[in-house]
Amino acid sequence: MKKSFQLLAGLFLMATAVMTACSSGNDGVLRYVDPKIGTGGHGHVFVGANVPFGLVQVGPTSIPQEWDWCSGYHSSDESVIGFSHTHLSGTGIGDLFDVTLMPVIGEVKYARGTHDSYDTGMWSYADRTKEIARPGYYSVPLKRYGITAEMTATARVGFHRYTFPASEEAAIVIDLQNGGCWDRATDVKMEQVSDTRIVGHRHSRGWANNQKVYFVADFSRPIDKFELVGNKMYGRVAFATKENEQIYVKVALSPVSIDGAKTNLEAELPDWNFKRTIANAEKAWAKELSKVEITTDDEAAKRTFYTALYHTMIAPSVFCDVNGDYRGADGQIHKGEGHTTYTTYSLWDTYRAAMSLLSILQKERMTDIVNTMLNICDEQGRLPVWHLWGCETDCMVGNPGIISVADAIVKGDTGIDKERAFEAIKKTAMHPGRGNNYRIEVGYIPSDKMTQNIGHDMEYAIADGAAAYAARALGKDEDAKYFEQRSHSYRNYFDPERKFIRGRLSDGSWREPFDPYHSSHNNDDYCEGNAWQYTWLAPQDIKGLQECFGGKEQMIQKLDSLFTVSSVVTGENASADISGLIGQYAHGNEPSHHIIYMYSILGQPHKAADKVREVLTTLYFDAEEGLSGNEDVGQMSAWYIMSSMGFYEAEPASGRYWFGSPLFNDVKINLPDGTFHIVADNNSAENKYIQRVWLNGEPYDKGWISHSDIKAGGELKFEMGSTPNLWYQE
């Protein structure tokens, strides 16, 4: 049932042509977005219809419940079990896929099915040659039934249009059984309450261990017959249809109640104007995507850039009703507090660039995101790690929630209570769970006490560094000293003889044997990495790491070798997340994302420029396999956006962005109070080195720019050249 790579490539080009031809042209920037980029390889991106940061992501779900189908869609598989209203994008674990609609003809087996036969379920193959995927709209014909499925969305409502053949046995099946990968339904209910309306709920347990979704589904014509089938997990909504008859369905979701879903439907989609809803969705996307304007003659780079920007705006996603009510981390319903509540916090990934990008482009939304995190802290006793639909998954390591809250304090977010925010940081930093008790008691997490101890400890240390930045911004000197000192805990793992970060036991001895190339996924000292990658995971303490190496020259020499050693990762169960390799630099996973910018911090910006350009032009491209690893809820794309503009916040929560090498000649960031204009004169593939910098017409002698300077607007001008150059004082 799998296609060859050559055939896939052909289908991709045909689908791209169809997508371009069918675009409504709401705004010119939309034609550069191709949601299919990242659907191959291990990109795991969502394909379907949504609006920026919406609660609803409505799109196709396929049969496989495997790693590469975490979003429900992969370019290698054309099966469709239905069109679900919630999806993740770019994650390494699958969940959601709630309230799935599948149009059918005739009697079917009510099951997910298997690829060997249509008799195993109600699934169909999709005709990918006629598939259309663009921001706010998705369409595909279903080969088995001769039905064309189309969909668009508002923030909380999925809007479907199904074009049927003539049949006395047409139906739209509501599937509440099949969720995403690890998800299993625990309690479902649906009932017909009028001749056009079905209401119900789906409770499930998976990655999110107590997810609750409520829905209202309105049909555009009276239902001929409704019956519960398949263990009452499915509802068959039957019709007799004429040739090419179109049936519309509006499905509103709520994390709170059926009444909440009703209110959401009435507020966001009171009519049946499908075309206008598409136009509104496209308008919403055009507004957000137009916040950055790039100038380049490279059409492929435009597609890569704007698709990346699109991917950074799928989540965090709205998690409240239109009146502000939401389900809290304590399982209770909370009234709205004057701000929008969000979910889908992939913080171990996104604190590194995606949250920084939001702090620039989405000032008001970022305030709501941080205030949501503070509410989560009140409700569960600590800031979120990886929060999904009101549930703490505790996925990944460290305290990444601290970093985003600290970043907001440092950047002067006026919409948050900074004292409350810092108390949440302290409360979380002193929480003894997940191995942090060892750091509090003995200074580091011994390798014989828990797996992934280095991964946890080094991420905790980064969070402590962020806490120190926040404390200084608030004038809390004693707190700053405490957290800065604790941010050095990683030094316990540095072996001065081998020059690597490696496992250390409770008695102070090194774990043996030691192979810096070795990885054992979820079963070693690291987290989705090895000693080569983790040796550099101290962006909060570059000077301290330099001292560990014995000096700057020794550190640079070792850093150079990272990019030139063998890319072989040893171990029978090596982590598949170690991808996008240049030597042992692994761009396909987040722990490496700051490393290139260490060259700029160490006074060798030309080496940063070399590697930034290499990554931008070889590990990102406009094809289905155009990502070198999981999209990770916008982080992979955010690295591209930030780096292509010429800078990156390599030191988390520092409020300063180190320069690399701008990819585009001209970038305009449209801010609420003006424009920040980035100009790169004499820029080209050869002229990739910064020669001089000007800020607002004045010579600029730093290797970084502050968040406050970007926020203020103005012009940042680079003079580019072909000769390596150091223009700033270290």
KEVOLO-393223 format. One record per residue (C-alpha): residue in three letters; y negated, x negated, z. Coordinates in steps of 0.25 Angstrom, whole numbers, plus 5000, padded with zeros to 4 digits. Example, Ala and Ser with C-alpha at 12.3 -4.5 7.8 and 13.67 -1.06 7.14 Angstrom:
2
ALA501849515031
SER500449455029
// end
This chain:
730
MET500050005000
LYS499149885001
LYS498249834989
SER498149704984
PHE496849624986
GLN496449624972
LEU496649774971
LEU495849794984
ALA494749704978
GLY494649794966
LEU494649924974
PHE493549864982
LEU492649834970
MET492949974965
ALA492650044978
THR491349964979
ALA490950004966
VAL491250154969
MET490450134982
THR489250084976
ALA489250184965
CYS489350304975
SER488350254984
SER487250354986
GLY486150254986
ASN485450294999
ASP484950155001
GLY485150034993
VAL485749955005
LEU486950045006
ARG487449994992
TYR487749854999
VAL488649915010
ASP490149915006
PRO490949965018
LYS492249905012
ILE491749765015
GLY492649725027
THR493749825024
GLY494749715020
GLY495249595028
HIS495049625042
GLY493649685042
HIS494049815047
VAL492749885043
PHE492550035043
VAL492450115030
GLY491950255030
ALA490650335033
ASN489750315045
VAL488250295048
PRO487750175055
PHE488350165070
GLY488950305069
LEU489950365078
VAL490750405065
GLN491350315055
VAL492150405046
GLY493050345036
PRO494550325031
THR495650275040
SER496850215035
ILE498350215039
PRO498450075045
GLN498250055060
GLU498149905059
TRP497049795062
ASP496449805048
TRP496249955049
CYS495449955062
SER494350025054
GLY495350115047
TYR495050055034
HIS495549935026
SER495449895012
SER496949865010
ASP497350005013
GLU496950145006
SER497650245016
VAL496750345023
ILE497250435034
GLY495950505035
PHE494450485038
SER494150455053
HIS492850465060
THR492850335068
HIS493150195064
LEU492950055069
SER492349945059
GLY492849805060
THR493649805073
GLY494949735076
ILE495549855083
GLY495649995077
ASP495250125084
LEU494550265081
PHE494750335068
ASP494450465075
VAL494550605069
THR495150575055
LEU495050675043
MET496050675032
PRO495950765020
VAL497350805015
ILE498050895005
GLY499350965009
GLU500250945020
VAL500250805026
LYS500850725037
TYR499850715049
ALA499950565052
ARG499250435049
GLY500350395039
THR500950275033
HIS500650205020
ASP502050235014
SER501850385011
TYR500850495011
ASP501950575018
THR501650495031
GLY500350555034
MET499050615028
TRP498450485023
SER498050455009
TYR497650335001
ALA496250324998
ASP495750294984
ARG494950164987
THR494450154972
LYS493550274975
GLU493250244989
ILE491750244993
ALA491250185006
ARG489750165009
PRO488850175021
GLY488950325026
TYR489950375015
TYR491450355012
SER492350425002
VAL493750404997
PRO494750484989
LEU496150504995
LYS497250484985
ARG498350574992
TYR497450704992
GLY496450684981
ILE495350704992
THR494050624992
ALA493550595006
GLU492050575008
MET491350545022
THR490050515028
ALA489550515042
THR488350535052
ALA488450465065
ARG489450555072
VAL489950645060
GLY490950615049
PHE490650695036
HIS491850715026
ARG491950765012
TYR493350785006
THR493550824992
PHE494850904990
PRO495750944978
ALA496151084977
SER497151114988
GLU497651224997
GLU498151115007
ALA496851035009
ALA496550985023
ILE495750895031
VAL496550835043
ILE495850795056
ASP496750675061
LEU496550645076
GLN497750565077
ASN497550435069
GLY496550345075
GLY496250195072
CYS497350095074
TRP497550085089
ASP496950225092
ARG497850335096
ALA497350485099
THR497650535113
ASP497050675112
VAL496550755100
LYS496150895098
MET495550975087
GLU495251125084
GLN494651215074
VAL493451285080
SER492851345068
ASP493251375053
THR492551235050
ARG492651155063
ILE493751065070
VAL493450995083
GLY494250905091
HIS494350765098
ARG495150645097
HIS495450555109
SER496150425107
ARG496550295113
GLY496450155106
TRP495550045106
ALA494550145113
ASN495550195124
ASN494950335126
GLN494150375113
LYS493650515112
VAL493150575099
TYR492750725097
PHE492450785084
VAL492050915076
ALA492450925062
ASP491751025053
PHE492251065039
SER491451115028
ARG492251235025
PRO493151325033
ILE494451275037
ASP495651345031
LYS496651305042
PHE496651205054
GLU497851155061
LEU498251045070
VAL499350965064
GLY500150835067
ASN500250845082
LYS498850905083
MET498250775079
TYR497850825066
GLY497050945061
ARG497250995047
VAL496051065042
ALA496551145030
PHE495751195017
ALA496051245003
THR495251164994
LYS494751174980
GLU494651054970
ASN493650954974
GLU493251044986
GLN492450964997
ILE492650985012
TYR491750925021
VAL492050885036
LYS491050845047
VAL491650775059
ALA490750745070
LEU491250655082
SER490850645096
PRO491350545107
VAL490950655117
SER491450795113
ILE491650895103
ASP490350955106
GLY489750825104
ALA490350815090
LYS489750955087
THR488450905091
ASN488550775083
LEU488950855071
GLU487750955072
ALA486750845074
GLU487250745063
LEU487850835052
PRO487550985053
ASP487651005038
TRP488650975027
ASN487850885018
PHE488750775015
LYS487850695005
ARG486750695014
THR487550645026
ILE487950525017
ALA486550505013
ASN486150505028
ALA487250405031
GLU486850315020
LYS485350325025
ALA485850285039
TRP486550165033
ALA485450125024
LYS484450135036
GLU485250035044
LEU485749945033
SER484249935028
LYS483849865041
VAL484249735034
GLU483749705020
ILE484349585013
THR483849515000
THR484949444992
ASP485449444978
ASP486849444983
GLU487449584981
ALA488749544988
ALA487949495000
LYS487149625001
ARG488449705002
THR489049605012
PHE487749615020
TYR487449765020
THR488949795022
ALA488949705034
LEU487649775040
TYR488349905038
HIS489549855046
THR488649825057
MET488249965058
ILE489550045060
ALA489650015075
PRO489250025086
SER489450175084
VAL488750295090
PHE489550345102
CYS488750475106
ASP488450615102
VAL487150645096
ASN486650685110
GLY487050555115
ASP488250595123
TYR489350485123
ARG490650455129
GLY490550335139
ALA491350225142
ASP491750295155
GLY492350405147
GLN491250505151
ILE490250575142
HIS488850525144
LYS487550595139
GLY486650525129
GLU485650435135
GLY484650425124
HIS485350325116
THR486550315106
THR487850275112
TYR488750175104
THR490150125103
THR491050035095
TYR490549905103
SER491349785097
LEU490549695105
TRP491349565105
ASP491149565090
THR489749625089
TYR488949555100
ARG488949435091
ALA488149495079
ALA488249645077
MET487549675090
SER486449575086
LEU486249635073
LEU486149775079
SER485049715089
ILE484249685076
LEU484549805067
GLN484849915077
LYS483849895089
GLU483950045094
ARG485450055091
MET485649925098
THR484949975110
ASP485850095111
ILE487150015109
VAL486749925121
ASN486350045129
THR487750105126
MET488349975131
LEU487649985144
ASN488150125146
ILE489550075143
CYS489349975154
ASP488950085164
GLU490150165159
GLN491250065160
GLY490649955169
ARG490349845158
LEU489749835145
PRO490649865133
VAL491649765126
TRP492149845114
HIS491749995116
LEU492350095107
TRP492150245109
GLY491850245123
CYS492950155127
GLU492950005131
THR494049935123
ASP493749795130
CYS494149735116
MET493749595114
VAL493349495125
GLY492049465133
ASN490849545137
PRO490249575123
GLY489449695128
ILE488649605137
ILE488149525124
SER487549645117
VAL486849695130
ALA486249555133
ASP485849545118
ALA485049675120
ILE484349625132
VAL484049485126
LYS483449555114
GLY482549645122
ASP483149785119
THR482149875125
GLY483149995124
ILE484049945135
ASP483949935150
LYS484049785151
GLU484349785166
ARG485449885164
ALA485949805152
PHE485949675160
GLU486649745172
ALA487749785162
ILE487849645157
LYS488049585171
LYS489049695174
THR489849665162
ALA489749515164
MET490249525178
HIS491449625175
PRO492749555179
GLY493649615168
ARG494149555155
GLY494249415161
ASN492849405166
ASN493249395180
TYR493849255177
ARG492449205172
ILE491749265184
GLU492749205194
VAL493149065187
GLY492249045176
TYR493149075164
ILE494349155160
PRO495649065161
SER496549075149
ASP497749105158
LYS497049235164
MET496849315151
THR497049305136
GLN495749295127
ASN495149225140
ILE494249135131
GLY493849245122
HIS493449335134
ASP492749215142
MET491949165130
GLU491449305127
TYR491149325141
ALA490349195141
ILE489549245129
ALA489249375136
ASP488749295148
GLY487849215139
ALA487249345134
ALA487049395148
ALA486349275151
TYR485349295139
ALA485149435144
ALA484849395159
ARG483849285154
ALA483149395145
LEU483049485158
GLY482549365167
LYS483849365175
ASP484049215177
GLU485149215187
ASP485949305178
ALA485649225166
LYS486149095173
TYR487449165178
PHE487849215164
GLU487449095157
GLN488349015166
ARG489449105164
SER489249105149
HIS489848965150
SER491249005154
TYR491748975140
ARG491548825143
ASN492848825152
TYR493648845139
PHE493048725132
ASP493948605131
PRO493048485129
GLU494248405124
ARG494648495113
LYS493248555111
PHE493848705111
ILE493748825119
ARG495148845124
GLY495948915135
ARG495848875149
LEU496748915161
SER496448945175
ASP496648805180
GLY495748755170
SER496748695161
TRP496748715146
ARG497748815139
GLU498748745131
PRO499148735120
PHE497848745113
ASP497548765098
PRO496148795094
TYR496648865081
HIS497648955089
SER497449105090
SER498249215097
HIS497649345095
ASN497349415109
ASN498249315115
ASP497549185118
ASP496249135125
TYR495349175113
CYS494949315107
GLU495149315092
GLY494949175091
ASN495349035094
ALA494748905100
TRP494048865088
GLN493248995088
TYR493049015103
THR492548875105
TRP491248925099
LEU491149055107
ALA490049015116
PRO488749055109
GLN488049085122
ASP488148935126
ILE488048845114
LYS487448725122
GLY488648735132
LEU489648735121
GLN488948615115
GLU489148545128
CYS490548585128
PHE490748515115
GLY490048385120
GLY488748405112
LYS488148475100
GLU488748385090
GLN490148395095
MET489948545095
ILE489448555081
GLN490648465076
LYS491648555083
LEU490848675077
ASP490948615063
SER492448605064
LEU492548745067
PHE492248775053
THR493148665046
VAL494448675054
SER495648745049
SER495548895049
VAL497048915053
VAL497148995066
THR498448965073
GLY499349065081
GLU500349165077
ASN499449275082
ALA498149225078
SER496949325079
ALA496749385065
ASP495249395070
ILE495049245067
SER494649265053
GLY493549225043
LEU493849075046
ILE492948955043
GLY493748845049
GLN494048915063
TYR492648985063
ALA493149135062
HIS492049225057
GLY492949345056
ASN492949355071
GLU491749365081
PRO491949245090
SER491549155078
HIS490249225074
HIS489249145081
ILE489849005079
ILE489148975066
TYR487748995072
MET488148885083
TYR487748785072
SER486348845072
ILE486248835087
LEU486748695087
GLY485648655077
GLN486548645064
PRO486048775057
HIS486548725044
LYS487948735048
ALA487748875053
ALA487148905039
ASP488348845032
LYS489248935040
VAL488449055040
ARG488349055025
GLU489849025023
VAL490149145032
LEU489149245026
THR489649215012
THR491149195013
LEU491549285025
TYR490749405021
PHE490749465008
ASP490749605001
ALA492249635000
GLU493249715008
GLU493649585014
GLY492249535016
LEU492349515031
SER493149405038
GLY493549485050
ASN493449615057
GLU492049675055
ASP492049695070
VAL491049815071
GLY489949745064
GLN490049605069
MET490649535057
SER489549595048
ALA488449575058
TRP488749425058
TYR488449425043
ILE487149515044
MET486549425055
SER487049295048
SER486549335034
MET485149355040
GLY485149215045
PHE485449225060
TYR486449265071
GLU486349285086
ALA487449175089
GLU487049175104
PRO487449315109
ALA486249395116
SER485349275114
GLY484349355105
ARG484249235095
TYR484849225081
TRP485249085076
PHE485049055061
GLY486149035051
SER485849055036
PRO485249175031
LEU486049235019
PHE484949315013
ASN483549285007
ASP482949405014
VAL483249495025
LYS482449605031
ILE482849665045
ASN482149795046
LEU481849815061
PRO481249935068
ASP479949865069
GLY479849785057
THR480649685048
PHE481349545051
HIS481349475038
ILE482249355035
VAL481949275023
ALA482749155018
ASP482049075008
ASN482748984998
ASN484049045003
SER485349024995
ALA486848984997
GLU486348834997
ASN485148855004
LYS485748915017
TYR485148815027
ILE483848865035
GLN482748765033
ARG481548825040
VAL481348965047
TRP480049045048
LEU479849165058
ASN478649255054
GLY478049145046
GLU478149035057
PRO479148915056
TYR480348945065
ASP481048835072
LYS482248905079
GLY483648915074
TRP483649065079
ILE482849185079
SER482649285091
HIS483049425091
SER481549455095
ASP481049385082
ILE481949465073
LYS481649595081
ALA480149575079
GLY480249565064
GLY479549465055
GLU480149355045
LEU481149255047
LYS481149155036
PHE482149045032
GLU481948935023
MET483348905017
GLY483848775011
SER485048695007
THR484848585017
PRO485348595032
ASN484148595041
LEU483848615056
TRP482448685057
TYR482548715072
GLN482548645085
GLU483848655092
// end
